[in-house]
C-alpha cells in the first residue's frame, strides 16, 4: 500500500521535473551568452560633447566646447579634420596625435595653451596642412615642434615674447593668410616691443640675442675679433722687423783690429831692407 501510494504520487512530480528541463537549459544558455558578451571588448565611446561627422567628404571629429582639459582618447585613426577648439587645454604632450596617420587639419584655437612639447606634432609631417593655434596663452614655442612640417599655421592672438625662437618658427612654417598682423609682442617681450606687431621687427638683430641665429652671429663676431687680433700681431712683427733692419744698415762698418807684429818678423824685415 505504501509502495503503491509512493508511485502514484511521485510520478506526476517526476513528469513535472522533466517538463521544466527546457526552461533550465534556456536559462543556462542565457547566462552563458551574457558572460560571453561581458568579456567581449566594447567600442570606445567618444568623450561627452564630441561626435563624428562627414564634412565635404572628409572624416571629421569635433570636440568644440566640450570642456576638455586634456587631449581626448578614442579619436578614430581615419580622422582627417580634428576640432578641439574652445576648450581648456593647457598643454599638448609629445605624440598626442601620432596615432592619426591621415590628419590634415587640426584646430587648437581658443584654449589656454601655454606649453607645446617639441614632439607635439610627431607623426604628422607627411599629412598636416593646416594648424590653428590662435587665441591661446603661448609666449614661445619650441622650433623642434615644427621641423619637417609643411603646414600653414595661425599664430595670432597670443602673448608672444618676440624672441629668436619665434623667428626660427616663422622660417619653418607658412602663416595662414591675413593672420600675420595678429602676431603681437606680449608682456614677456622687451618693454619697447610690447604691443607691437612682430613681423616688422623680425629682421632686427637684437631680437636674436639667444637662440640659433644669435649664437651664429656671436660666433661670427668672435671669429672676426680673433682674426683681427692675429692680423695686428703679424703687422706689428713686420714693422718691428723692418725697423730693426734699417737700424742695422745705418750703423758704420767696424774696422778689423790690426794684428800685432812679432819681433822676428821685424828683424827679418830689417835685414831685407
Beta strands, then each sheet from edge to edge (+ up, - down):
strand 1: 51-55
strand 2: 58-62
strand 3: 81-83
strand 4: 91-92
strand 5: 105-107
strand 6: 115-116
strand 7: 130-132
strand 8: 152-154
strand 9: 159-160
strand 10: 174-175
strand 11: 184-185
sheet 1: 1+ 2- 3- 5- 7- 8- 10-
sheet 2: 4+ 6+
sheet 3: 9+ 11+
end
